[in-house]
Amino acid sequence: MTEIAKYLPSPLRALRRAVALAFFCLWCAAGPAMAERVDLDDGWSFWLAKNAPAEAPPAAAWLMTDPAGAEAVAVPHSWNLTRGAEADGVGWYARTLIMPDGLAGRHLEMHFGAVFYRARVWVNGVAAGAHEGGHTAFDVDVTRLLKPGANRILVAADDRPGFATIPGYAMRLAGSGNVWYDWWRNGGITRDVSLRIAEGGLIRRQHVRQALIADSARLNTAVAIENIDDRAHAYRLTAIAIDPDGGEAARSETKVTVAAAGAAQPVVTLAIAKPQLWNIGAGKLYRIAVELRDETDRLLDRREDSIGLRTIAIRDRRLYVNGVAVRLTGVTRHQDSPWEGAAETRGTILHDMRDLAALHVTLTRPVHYPQPQAVFDAADRVGMLLIPEIPIWQMKAAQLGDPRLLALAKAMMGEMIAESGNHPSVLGWSVMNEGDAASPEGLAFVRAMKAHIRSLDPDRFVTFADSDIAIRPVRVPALAEADFVMANAYFGTWSGAANRVEPWLDAFGKSYPDKMLVISEFGWPGPFSADSASADAARTANLQEQLAAFASRPFVGGAIFWSYQDYRSNKNLFAGQADGLVDHGLVDGDRQRRPSYFAWERATRAVSASVGWTMAGDTPSGFTATVAGGAAGALPSYPLVGHRLHWRAIGGDRVLLGEGEQSLATIAPGTTASFTAGWSARATPVTLTIDILTADGTRAGGVVETFRPFKAGSAAYPPDPAQLPKVSQ
């Protein structure tokens, strides 16, 4: 379903469902060319059972019909958005699915993008599957449960935390009387639902590994295939690399025989000559398509993943992208808004990700829990690096040492890597935030998770965010295990006085002489100020001062500000405070920009521009623009790849004198590029606007200059040469 269709008046939505069902029936009758998905986001009913037993079966009546008071909803949906943060319990979702005749021999499964937190699924009164973990996708095989005609789908979502759930009770905060994790839980079916229909075989996923050698790239894609038939198949698997311009860059194929109801993971190799590289701020993307065919050459399934060809390394405490040292900055963003809660639509995600790009974000975590694929896709396109995390937040040693939590953490990390591991935006994986890392249990947990991640994704870094290190910068074995250290450093508030940041950085440098440091959180939380306006003034001063301190230490590879927007919290950071928004953002919950938004944008530009006028006598007839990258080693600092300069000159009489655009060669940090253009001279004030745009059109910087001609007979005529603007002849 399109996003617009969800908001159509009910008669139009009903008509749309009828048309979609008609096409669905015709398609099933004709037989699919390959596996397809049918949108199931619409047509659900919902009711909440507070204080329900966690594992109790549904009431018999619910298996057949909705109870009184059930409301009509579409998913993604979060019931806490309308019923409040404390509306915990089991949310029930039901819908009727009309299936046509002619389904014999076809594989049917329901795909859930995410259900928070524990999910159980019934089809026609029969338990079909279950899943724990509120931010990762799962599938439920319903082949033997769906029948022609009307089918009743029932989904239970239990949003209540526990000692060994992820997220769970933040037991490190037990002394405060508030052990809720610091964002609003959003129970419900919070991402899309679909029905997959296939026969003969399925492609579950592919994992693409790359090696760049000289002027070529070698790709190995391990493709997980499942035989969903009751007989063996000799499959032909084809892999195709499609370059950023849409052309075919490479093709290869292999054959594999898979037993009935079996699985295999063949590896297909692709060689790409003269690859176009993915860069910070310039996300050139290749698409890797894999196609599965049977013995009759019938196409059974097709999958595409976007990748970026790049090298990433850490050497001598510096981060290198494509062999060039970079230093990056960013802002983290919660999956939360007043209008959707955590059940975000693509439109909200794209709005926020575009705004992050406008804030020159090149690195972010992005937050404490696995994100929707739209977040990764947007980061891929703009050349932004992410450090995704599973939501182990403020957990005590006893929790980290609980084998139930470790098993669930491994499963959740595995699901996140399977779903998101091909994205070039992924810098590394984070295993927790602000846990008891200094304990023996914390060390064992980090080591176990690091080994698990290495087995799944050996090419990525492994780390976690720690807050204790900002208070006591001593060497901790668990942090020594991390590929780079992430520190939540709130100098000025939680971590100590603002002027303690530089002594702390020096102490860190001595304790961890072999580690790059990423400031994974810093900022100014509103509760430390009297009101929102004074909090934002303090936030602005704090970000400017702290960025300057971080910039002065070359081993700080990146700094991530907390946070982009105000977000809901159960206790608003402190016990005893009412539920509501945490005043912590550059924008408020409604995305209205604060002064700190513009301060951050100015402080993190990696490009600047200056103008020299070309004169025809006393009249400007053109200009030379000098575009400069940030100083080498500055924070941020990275090559400007794929940027372009757009200019417009307007006379004082509002006449357009000239306009144009020019692609810029790559500008390395500390270097410049020049561009010259002109127009027919006019004796009028001239306003010249220069915009430096990134590869995707985001404004990276620029300048506006106005030339005002001197008038004969005025006090300033003839002009003092020192008062004349800079001139390029």
Secondary structure, DSSP 8 states (H G I E B T S, - for coil): --TGGGGS-HHHHHHHHHHHHHHHHHHHHH--SS-EEEE--SSEEEEEETT--TT----HHHHHS--TT-EEE-SS--THHHH-TT--SEEEEEEEEEE-S--TT-EEEEEES--BSEEEEEETTEEEEEEE-TTS-EEEE-TTT--SEEEEEEEEEE----TTSSS---GGGGGGT----SS----B--S-EEEEEE-S-EEEEEEEEEEEETTEEEEEEEEEEE--SSS-EEEEEEEEEE-TTS-EEEEEEEEEEE-TT-EE--EEEEEEES----BTTB---EEEEEEEE-TT--EEEEEEEEE----EEEETTEEEETTEEEBEEEE---S--TTTTT---HHHHHHHHHHHHHTT--EE---SS---HHHHHHHHHHT-EE--B---BS--HHHHT-HHHHHHHHHHHHHHHHHHTT-TTB-EEEEEES--TTSHHHHHHHHHHHHHHHHH-TTSEEEEEESGGGT-----HHHHHSSSEEEE--BTTTTB-GGGHHHHHHHHHHH-TT--EEEEE----GGGSSSHHHHHHHHHHHHHHHHHHHHT-TTEEEEEES-SB-EEESSTTSTTS-SEEE---SB-TT--B-HHHHHHHHHT--EEEEEEEEEETTEEEEEEEEEEE--TT-SSB--B-S-EEEEEEEETTS-EEEEEEEE---B-TT-EEEEEEE----SS-EEEEEEEE-TTS-EEEEEEEEE----TTSTT-S--GGGS--B--
